[in-house]
Amino acid sequence: VGDPSTAKSQMLRYMLRVAPLAVNTTGRGSSGVGLTAAVTTDQETGERRLEAGAMVLADRGVVCIDEFDKMRETDRVAIHEAMEQQT
């Protein structure tokens, strides 16, 4: 969001340095599942477990998502729901 070449990425990097708890990710390589949480299955035991995504890891902190506009629309919807409802 914002015009090209207006130092958005530099502002995110600054926040990563000054915030006590900050997690960095990019919109291009992220999915809604990767940013919130995912259920995975252990190959050896077959047990399922919940793996935290960037938004969960940064609880009570800051999540810096660079290139947010490059994300798929469905992934943006999942993130917006998590931000609005905090679910």
C-alpha positions in Angstrom: 0.0 0.0 0.0 1.6 3.3 -1.1 3.5 4.7 -4.0 6.7 3.0 -5.2 10.0 4.2 -3.9 8.6 5.8 -0.7 10.8 3.9 1.8 8.1 1.5 3.0 10.5 -1.4 3.3 13.0 0.7 5.1 10.3 1.7 7.6 9.5 -1.9 8.2 13.2 -2.7 8.8 13.4 0.2 11.3 10.4 -1.2 13.2 12.2 -4.6 13.3 15.1 -3.0 15.1 13.2 -0.8 17.6 10.3 -3.0 18.5 10.8 -5.4 21.5 9.1 -8.2 19.6 8.8 -8.1 15.9 8.5 -10.8 13.1 9.3 -10.1 9.5 7.8 -11.8 6.4 7.0 -11.0 2.8 3.6 -11.1 1.1 5.1 -12.7 -2.0 6.1 -15.9 -0.2 3.5 -16.0 2.5 0.1 -17.6 2.7 -2.8 -17.0 5.2 -2.0 -20.4 6.8 1.7 -19.6 7.1 1.0 -16.3 8.8 -1.7 -17.6 11.2 -1.2 -21.3 12.0 -1.0 -24.7 10.3 -1.8 -28.3 11.3 1.1 -30.6 10.4 1.6 -34.4 10.8 4.8 -35.9 12.1 6.2 -38.3 9.6 7.5 -40.8 12.2 4.7 -40.9 14.8 1.7 -39.7 12.8 0.8 -37.2 15.5 -0.7 -33.9 14.5 0.5 -30.7 15.9 -0.3 -27.0 15.5 2.6 -24.9 14.2 2.4 -21.1 14.9 2.7 -18.7 12.0 4.2 -15.2 12.0 1.2 -13.5 13.5 1.0 -16.0 16.4 4.8 -15.7 17.0 4.5 -12.0 17.2 1.6 -12.0 19.7 1.7 -8.7 21.6 4.3 -7.5 19.2 4.6 -6.3 15.6 4.3 -8.3 12.3 6.0 -6.6 9.4 4.6 -7.9 6.1 6.5 -6.4 3.2 4.9 -6.5 -0.3 1.4 -7.1 1.1 -0.1 -6.2 -2.2 1.6 -9.3 -3.8 -0.4 -11.7 -1.7 -3.3 -13.6 -3.0 -6.7 -12.2 -2.2 -7.8 -15.3 -0.2 -4.7 -15.0 2.0 -5.3 -11.3 2.6 -8.9 -12.2 3.8 -7.5 -14.7 6.3 -5.1 -12.1 7.7 -7.7 -9.4 7.9 -10.0 -11.7 9.9 -7.2 -12.5 12.3 -6.5 -8.7 12.7 -10.1 -7.7 13.1 -11.4 -10.5 15.2 -8.1 -11.6 16.8 -9.1 -15.2 16.3 
